[in-house]
């Protein structure tokens, strides 16, 4: 649940900060009458993201076991690719996020309200689709049965709700948050989570018969870390740790985690550090790490 809460918190905060930038810029430029167009775009993006999540959840049902595992493994690896790109994007290119959004907003305002709707929908929808895909992959990796899928979704919903509250307080100037530090440590933790999802994706592909070595275990610590124990559940729910891990899963986990984590901190070390927080009138200037 904690991993899903963190995914919802981080992704939700990114989307909420984007909305804050758009609204703050319209307020500063005395174009408040255009704000409803932003909210309409946000609403459409939310509906599309929920629909995508429902398609991922219910779409594969009715297929053979091997087909479900093949789809699940492939989508898990795709989700890891997306979340890795997102983490590095926030670590580097997002420094110019506010400027890009303001230029897009000015261009869209000149073309009419529906252009503003499209700008908001695309800005928030990208975050929403990434969140839906990665939450689905993380949930598949940490749950085994319909009765246990509710808890991760509750965790994600609480994370998104927390993100909205934090973004609102930042916008109103009631909260000072070191966004650089926040995105650094949540990014590092998400890389750990993504490594587990990548490993689980490999396991799914082994279950589907697409990859070999399903019974070739690197280790089996099920006696020391029972999956049903509280600590086994905690490790599974946060890091997607499997007590019985195949050699191919372990190799995949190491090959993803070590170079990705190293490169992430190299990029963060080379990135300039902005001020920790911003007052309401300057929220568009200090939302990137």
C-alpha positions in Angstrom: 0.0 0.0 0.0 2.8 2.4 0.8 4.5 2.0 -2.6 1.1 2.8 -4.3 0.6 5.7 -1.9 3.9 7.1 -2.9 3.2 6.6 -6.6 -0.1 8.4 -6.3 1.6 11.2 -4.2 4.4 11.9 -6.6 2.4 11.6 -9.8 -0.5 13.4 -8.3 1.8 16.3 -7.2 3.3 16.6 -10.6 -0.1 16.9 -12.2 -1.4 19.2 -9.5 1.6 21.5 -9.8 1.0 21.7 -13.6 -2.6 22.8 -12.9 -1.3 25.3 -10.4 1.1 26.8 -13.0 -1.7 27.1 -15.5 -4.2 28.7 -13.1 -1.6 31.0 -11.5 -0.5 32.3 -14.9 -4.1 33.0 -16.0 -4.7 34.9 -12.7 -1.4 36.9 -13.0 -2.3 37.8 -16.6 -5.8 38.9 -15.7 -7.5 36.1 -17.7 -9.6 34.5 -14.9 -12.5 33.9 -17.3 -10.4 31.2 -19.0 -9.9 29.1 -15.8 -13.0 26.9 -16.4 -11.4 25.7 -19.7 -8.5 24.5 -17.7 -10.7 22.6 -15.3 -12.7 21.1 -18.2 -9.4 19.8 -19.7 -8.4 18.4 -16.3 -11.7 16.6 -16.0 -11.4 15.0 -19.4 -7.9 13.9 -18.6 -9.1 12.2 -15.4 -11.9 10.4 -17.1 -9.5 9.1 -19.8 -7.0 8.0 -17.2 -9.7 6.1 -15.2 -11.0 4.5 -18.4 -7.4 3.4 -19.3 -7.0 1.9 -15.9 -10.3 0.0 -16.2 -9.3 -1.3 -19.6 -6.0 -2.6 -18.1 -7.8 -4.2 -15.2 -10.7 -5.9 -17.0 -9.5 -6.1 -20.6 -7.4 -9.3 -20.4 -10.0 -11.3 -18.5 -11.3 -14.2 -20.5 -8.0 -14.9 -22.2 -5.9 -18.0 -21.6 -3.5 -18.0 -18.6 -0.5 -17.8 -20.9 -2.0 -14.9 -22.9 -2.7 -13.0 -19.6 0.8 -13.5 -18.4 2.3 -12.4 -21.7 0.2 -9.2 -21.7 0.9 -8.6 -18.0 4.7 -9.1 -18.4 4.9 -6.9 -21.5 2.9 -4.1 -19.9 4.9 -4.3 -16.7 8.1 -3.7 -18.6 6.5 -0.9 -20.6 5.3 0.7 -17.3 8.9 0.5 -16.0 10.1 2.3 -19.2 7.5 5.1 -18.7 8.2 5.6 -15.0 11.9 5.6 -15.6 11.5 8.3 -18.3 9.3 10.3 -16.0 11.8 10.2 -13.1 14.6 11.4 -15.3 12.5 14.0 -17.0 11.6 15.5 -13.6 15.3 15.3 -12.6 16.5 17.3 -15.7 14.2 18.7 -18.4 11.4 19.8 -15.9 13.6 22.8 -14.9 11.9 24.6 -17.8 8.4 23.2 -17.2 6.8 26.5 -16.1 8.2 28.5 -19.1 7.0 25.8 -21.6 3.5 25.8 -20.1 3.2 29.5 -20.1 4.2 29.6 -23.8 1.7 26.9 -24.6 -1.0 28.7 -22.6 -0.4 32.0 -24.5 -0.6 30.2 -27.9 -3.7 28.3 -26.9 -5.5 31.4 -25.5 -5.0 33.1 -28.9 -6.8 30.2 -30.6 -9.8 29.9 -28.4 -11.1 28.1 -25.3 -11.0 24.6 -26.7 -7.3 25.0 -27.3 -6.9 25.7 -23.6 -8.9 22.6 -22.8 -6.5 20.6 -25.0 -3.4 22.1 -23.4 -4.7 21.2 -19.9 -5.9 17.7 -21.0 -2.6 16.8 -22.6 -0.5 18.2 -19.7 -2.5 16.3 -17.0 -3.5 13.3 -19.2 0.1 12.3 -19.7 0.6 12.1 -16.0 -2.7 10.3 -15.5 -2.0 7.6 -18.2 1.5 7.0 -16.8 0.1 6.7 -13.3 -2.7 4.3 -14.4 -0.2 2.1 -16.2 2.4 2.0 -13.4 -0.2 1.5 -10.7 -1.7 -1.4 -12.6 1.7 -3.0 -13.0 2.7 -2.4 -9.4 -0.6 -3.8 -8.2 -0.3 -6.9 -10.3 3.2 -7.4 -8.9 2.1 -7.1 -5.3 -1.3 -8.8 -5.2 -2.5 -12.3 -5.9 -6.3 -12.3 -6.0 -9.2 -10.0 -6.5 -9.8 -9.7 -2.7 -6.4 -7.9 -2.2 -6.5 -5.4 -5.1 -8.6 -2.9 -3.2 -5.8 -1.9 -0.7 -3.3 -0.7 -3.3 -5.9 1.4 -5.0 -6.9 3.0 -1.7 -3.2 3.7 -1.1 -3.0 5.4 -4.5 -6.1 7.4 -4.0 -4.9 8.7 -0.6 -1.6 9.6 -2.2 -3.4 11.6 -5.0 -5.6 13.3 -2.4 -2.5 14.3 -0.3 -0.8 15.6 -3.5 -3.8 17.8 -4.3 -3.8 19.2 -0.7 -0.1 19.9 -0.8 -0.3 21.6 -4.2 -3.2 23.8 -3.0 -1.3 24.8 0.1 1.8 25.7 -2.0 -0.4 27.7 -4.3 -1.9 29.6 -1.4 1.5 30.2 0.1 0.6 28.3 3.3 3.2 25.6 2.8 6.9 25.7 2.0 8.1 22.4 0.5 11.6 21.5 -0.7 10.4 20.2 -4.0 14.0 19.3 -5.1 14.5 17.1 -2.1 11.0 15.6 -2.4 11.4 14.6 -6.1 14.9 13.3 -5.4 14.0 10.8 -2.7 10.7 9.8 -4.2 12.4 9.3 -7.5 15.0 7.0 -5.9 12.3 5.0 -4.2 10.3 4.7 -7.4 13.4 3.3 -9.1 13.5 0.6 -6.4 9.8 -0.1 -7.0 10.3 -0.1 -10.8 13.1 -2.7 -10.4 10.7 -5.0 -8.6 8.0 -4.4 -11.3 10.6 -5.2 -14.0 11.6 -8.4 -12.2 7.9 -9.4 -11.9 7.4 -8.6 -15.6 10.2 -11.1 -16.4 8.5 -13.6 -14.1 5.2 -13.2 -16.0 7.0 -13.7 -19.3 8.5 -16.9 -17.8 5.0 -18.0 -16.8 3.8 -17.4 -20.3 6.6 -19.5 -21.7 8.1 -16.6 -23.6 11.3 -16.6 -21.5 13.0 -19.7 -20.1 14.2 -20.6 -16.6 10.9 -20.5 -14.6 12.1 -23.2 -12.3 15.7 -22.2 -12.2 15.8 -20.4 -8.9 18.6 -18.0 -7.8 17.3 -18.3 -4.2 14.3 -19.4 -2.2 14.0 -17.8 1.3 10.3 -18.7 1.7 11.0 -20.4 5.0 12.8 -17.3 6.4 10.5 -14.8 4.8 7.0 -16.4 4.5 4.9 -14.5 1.9 2.0 -14.5 4.4 4.0 -13.0 7.2 3.8 -9.3 8.0 7.4 -8.6 6.9 6.9 -10.7 3.8 3.8 -8.7 3.0 5.6 -5.5 3.7 8.6 -6.4 1.4 6.2 -7.5 -1.3 4.0 -4.4 -1.0 6.9 -1.9 -1.0 9.7 -3.4 -3.1 7.9 -6.2 -4.9 10.3 -8.7 -3.2 9.7 -12.3 -4.1 11.1 -14.9 -1.6 11.4 -17.4 -4.5 13.3 -15.5 -7.3 14.6 -17.1 -10.5 18.0 -16.4 -11.8 16.7 -14.4 -14.8 14.5 -12.2 -12.4 17.6 -11.5 -10.3 19.7 -10.6 -13.3 17.0 -8.3 -14.6 16.6 -6.6 -11.3 20.3 -5.9 -10.9 20.8 -4.8 -14.6 18.0 -2.3 -14.2 18.6 -1.1 -10.6 22.3 -0.5 -10.5 22.9 1.6 -13.7 19.5 3.4 -13.4 20.0 4.5 -9.8 23.6 5.5 -10.4 22.6 7.6 -13.5 19.7 9.2 -11.6 22.0 10.6 -8.8 24.6 11.7 -11.4 21.8 13.7 -13.2 20.5 15.1 -9.9 24.0 16.1 -8.8 24.6 18.0 -12.1 21.2 19.7 -12.0 21.0 23.3 -10.6 19.1 23.6 -7.4 16.2 26.1 -7.4 14.7 27.7 -4.2 12.8 25.3 -2.0 9.4 26.8 -2.4 7.4 29.7 -3.8 4.7 32.1 -2.8 1.4 32.1 -4.7 2.3 34.7 -7.3 5.5 32.8 -8.2 4.3 29.2 -8.1 5.0 28.9 -11.8 8.7 29.6 -11.2 9.6 27.0 -8.6 7.8 23.8 -9.2 10.6 21.7 -10.7 13.4 20.0 -8.8 
